[in-house]
Amino acid sequence: MKAIYPSTALKTRQREMKALADEQIVYITENGHGAYAFMSEAVLDRYVADAVEEALYEARMHEALAQSRADFEAGRSYDSLEGLLSAVEKKRASRG
């Protein structure tokens, strides 16, 4: 569950907010509306690392799908598992 506090809690509940910020993002409101996010550097680093990993995964998936489309359009597709396995064996044999 999200930790949401009014801006006045920065003064009145500082210890509690710091403890939470060591584990997750603490959202700060002003006049009932979202205004700020408070977190430790470790939490920020974790969120950034997760975002980078997700972006890299999406880029790899995009590249794999583009390569699959190109292979299909070039006629590099197989009607059966046996046909695929045969092509893989031929490719392995030609490498060495």
C-alpha positions in Angstrom: 0.0 0.0 0.0 1.3 3.5 -0.9 2.5 5.6 2.0 0.8 9.0 1.6 1.3 11.9 4.1 0.4 15.5 4.2 3.4 18.0 3.9 2.9 18.8 7.6 4.1 15.3 8.5 7.6 16.2 7.3 7.8 18.2 10.6 5.5 16.2 12.9 6.2 12.6 11.9 9.8 12.8 10.5 11.1 9.6 12.1 8.2 7.5 10.8 8.5 9.0 7.3 12.3 8.4 7.2 11.8 4.7 8.2 9.2 4.2 5.5 11.4 6.1 2.9 14.2 3.6 3.6 11.8 0.9 2.2 9.5 2.6 -0.3 8.5 5.9 -1.9 6.6 8.1 0.5 4.1 10.4 -1.3 3.7 13.9 0.1 0.5 15.9 -0.5 -0.3 19.6 -0.3 -3.9 20.7 0.1 -5.0 17.2 -0.6 -3.2 16.9 -3.9 -0.1 14.9 -4.8 3.0 17.2 -4.7 6.2 15.3 -3.9 7.9 11.9 -3.6 10.3 11.2 -0.7 12.6 8.2 -0.6 16.1 7.1 0.4 18.9 6.9 -2.2 18.8 3.1 -2.0 15.1 3.1 -2.9 15.7 5.5 -5.8 18.6 3.4 -7.1 16.4 0.3 -7.0 13.6 2.0 -8.9 16.0 3.4 -11.5 17.7 -0.1 -11.9 14.3 -1.7 -12.3 13.3 0.9 -14.9 16.5 0.4 -16.8 16.1 -3.4 -16.8 12.5 -3.2 -18.0 13.6 -0.8 -20.8 16.4 -3.1 -21.9 14.0 -6.1 -21.8 11.5 -4.2 -24.0 14.2 -3.3 -26.4 15.4 -6.9 -26.6 11.8 -8.1 -27.2 11.3 -5.4 -29.9 14.5 -6.5 -31.7 13.5 -10.2 -31.5 10.1 -9.5 -32.9 11.6 -7.4 -35.7 14.0 -10.2 -36.5 11.2 -12.8 -36.5 9.2 -10.7 -38.9 12.2 -10.3 -41.2 12.9 -14.0 -41.1 9.2 -14.8 -41.9 9.1 -12.3 -44.8 12.4 -13.7 -46.2 10.9 -17.2 -46.1 12.9 -18.4 -43.2 10.1 -20.3 -41.5 9.3 -24.0 -40.8 6.2 -26.0 -41.1 7.1 -28.4 -38.3 9.3 -28.9 -35.3 11.2 -31.5 -37.2 11.9 -29.0 -40.0 13.2 -26.5 -37.5 15.4 -29.1 -35.7 16.8 -30.2 -39.0 17.7 -26.6 -39.9 19.4 -26.1 -36.6 21.4 -29.3 -37.0 22.5 -28.2 -40.5 23.6 -24.8 -39.2 25.5 -26.4 -36.3 27.2 -28.8 -38.7 28.3 -26.0 -41.0 29.9 -24.1 -38.2 32.5 -26.6 -37.4 
